[in-house]
Amino acid sequence: MLDQLVESRNTRGENTRRSGFFLTTFILMVSILLGGWVYSLFAKDYGLGSGDLELSELVKRPLNRLMRLELYKTRLNLPAKVSELL
């Protein structure tokens, strides 16, 4: 049935115009999507420039056992001397 189809006119110009339209639409949609993605990526405020971060907080030395006991004690309002706990 389709092998007997006769095309009566040349549609090369129309097809070229249509493919140009699809290419333009595709490029426009990709540009809009990428632009929205980049905008949403940089529109979020993470508060990195708040200024309350100190270098001493980043490079603290690890707590030893006595320091941890004292810290734990101050949170629980225990006696002031570490020797009283031992």
N, C-alpha and C positions, 0 to 999 in steps of 0.2 A: 504494500500500500504506500509506504513512504518512498519506495524507489521510483514511484511514478510522479512524485511531487515536482512540479515545475515552478521555478521561481521566475517571476516575470520582470523584476527590476533589479538593478544593481544597488545594494545597500551598504556599500563600503564606506561612503561618506557618513551615513547615519551611524554605522557601527563605530567609526573613529570618534565621532562626537560623543557617543554614549560611553565609550571606554575612557575618554578624557574626563567626562563628568564623574564617572565612578572613581577614577584615580584622584581627582581633586577632592571629592567627598571623603575618600579614605584618608588622604593626607590631612585634611582638616579635622576629622574625628580623632585621629591619632595625636595630633597637636593639642587638641582640647583635652584629651584624656591625660597626656603626659604633663600638660600645664597644670591641670587640677591635682595630679598626684604630687608634683613638686611643690605646689602651693600648700597642700595639706601637710606635707612633710615639714616645711619651714614655718607654718603658721602656729604650730604648737609651741607654747612657752613652757620650757622645762625648768625655768628658774635657775639656770646655771650661773647667771651673773648677779646673784643676790648679795654676794659679798660677805656672808657669814661663815664661810668655810675657811678654816685656818690650816696652815701646814702642820702645826703641832697635832692636830686631830688625825691627819693622814699618816704621820710617822711616829705614832706612840710606841713606846717600848712595851713588850708583852708583860702582863702582870705575873708576878711570882705568887707563890702560895700564901705568904703572909699578907701581901697587898690585896689579894682576893678575899681573904678572911676579913680584913679591915673594911673593905668595901661592902661585903655582905653584912657585916656587923652594923655599919652605919645605916644601911637600908632597913634593918630589923630593929634598930634602936637597942642594941645589945650593949654590954659593958664596954668601956672605952679602951681597955688594955687587951692586947692580943694574948698576953700570958694568962689572963683569967679564963680564956677559952681552952687553953691547952692543959 
